[in-house]
Amino acid sequence: MLTWEAVMLRHASSTDLSSVPLTDPALLRERAYIGGAWRDTASGHTVTVTNPADGGPVGTVPALTAAESADAVAAAHAAFGPWAHTLGWERSRILRRWFDLMAAAREDLAVIMTLEQGKPLSESRGEIDYAASFIEFYAEEAKRPNIEGVTSHLPDAEVEIWREPVGVAALVTPWNFPCAMITRKAAAAMAAGCPVVVHPSRETPFSALALAELADRAGVPAGVFNVVTGKSSEVVPPWMAEPRVRALSFTGSTEVGKLLYRQSADTVKRMVMELGGHAPVLVFADATFDEAVAEGIKAKFATSGQDCLAANRIFVERPLYERYCAAFAEATAAMTVGPGLDDPDIGPLMNEAAVKKQEEHVADALEKGARLLCGGKRHAAGPLFFEPTVLVDVPPDALIWREETFGPVAALAPFDTEEEAIARANDSEAGLVAYLHTNDPRRIYRASRALRYGMVAVNRTKVTGAPIPFGGYKQSGIGREGARLGMEAFTEVKYVCRDWA
């Protein structure tokens, strides 16, 4: 098998975009987008984006400097006044055009995503639909009245509460959902009247740049939507120190989130953070068996396990445990693995560090007494592929119980009582989502109340969407995205008290 370094060396000689199968090649942009213009960097430095399936180049983007990153803030700040004073109905029409263009370009956008991120093509299509739904939703919210009348507490005064846009919003997004994490933030901010500066992951910038191309076609005014490419260590610090950046929305690791939280203190930014997950699945003996297995597979292996909502700890009531483990392993072993454009069940992982983490977690669990039912090693498809893996009888001191695996390794253990299951599920500083499988209505209520998670999925996996408030408890984040709550971080509340006299 070729090593990852050998694959990179083989493909490093050129960047050939002619092989990219797009109906609209103009969607694959290799420049940053600032102030309504496509631009390179004065430094001449670039970042090469590779396809994780084979190490081949997708293209290059400019590695913007700190000064150029600051230019994006200036462009957004210049656009703030006009955009904030644009009628909500007009902002709505522009966002709706953006949604329509995105829906029409669905297949090209999915191909771009699969090329740079590696996820199976059907999952990329699903993400495009999901991402577009936020633009559609917030296009409607842009029209909603933002003045609330309040019964006055004074005999001679009229009281109103206004919501006004906060200013420039910085959006820092990850590689695992390179479209949806942008639109969920940007559409909310833009609907509220805030221009945005977006920093996509250096590993997946082309989805963001395709969104910029479509925003330009939709008539989004110059400076309202900006995409700044390059290294986060260069691009993001100027935004954290800049007082004109009034809000920050970040999706990524808890460790980086804490760093940005500290850096935001001097300028007292509004913050929305969707951080790490460590999702538990609780399967009780009265659950519908086939459904619980199928939903457990979905919860674990979507996006090849590279998902903050991915099941990381699966607890099964003892009477059902052995049967469940066997069925789960059988379904896992039958999953297909391969390049995303072939639309398998499992695609490549994002980078070598991700693969090494799978190896580390598997080795640690086995050393501590877990049993391996299937998988457990790299897959023959290539250096960044890992076999779908099932570990059972995983002991509580295993590394996988404390860390997000972020890959296709499932860990299972039995439990004996409801109280034990809830306690083990809550034994984490993460609190994003929990999955519950039971047909006892009283247990559904008790467990949903007792689980310290921002979201609870009962007898199903898919729960997210534009109308719901996405976010977590504890160290899984701050604030909510989606729903009307998703606009709150991008608005200020103004109280106006008017004398009748």
JOWO-V14905 format. One record per helix or strand of 3 or more residues. SS is the DSSP state (2 for helix, 1 for strand). FROM is the first residue (numbers start at 1). TO is the last residue. If there is no record, write none. Layout:
[[SS,FROM,TO] [SS,FROM,TO]]
//
This chain:
[[2,4,11] [2,17,19] [2,25,27] [1,32,34] [1,37,39] [1,46,50] [1,57,62] [2,66,84] [2,88,104] [2,106,117] [2,121,141] [1,147,150] [1,157,165] [1,168,172] [2,180,192] [1,196,199] [2,206,218] [1,225,227] [2,232,241] [1,245,251] [2,254,263] [2,265,267] [1,270,274] [1,279,283] [2,289,305] [1,311,317] [2,318,333] [2,340,342] [2,352,367] [1,371,374] [1,389,392] [2,399,401] [1,409,415] [2,418,426] [1,433,437] [2,441,450] [1,455,458] [2,484,490] [1,491,499]]
//
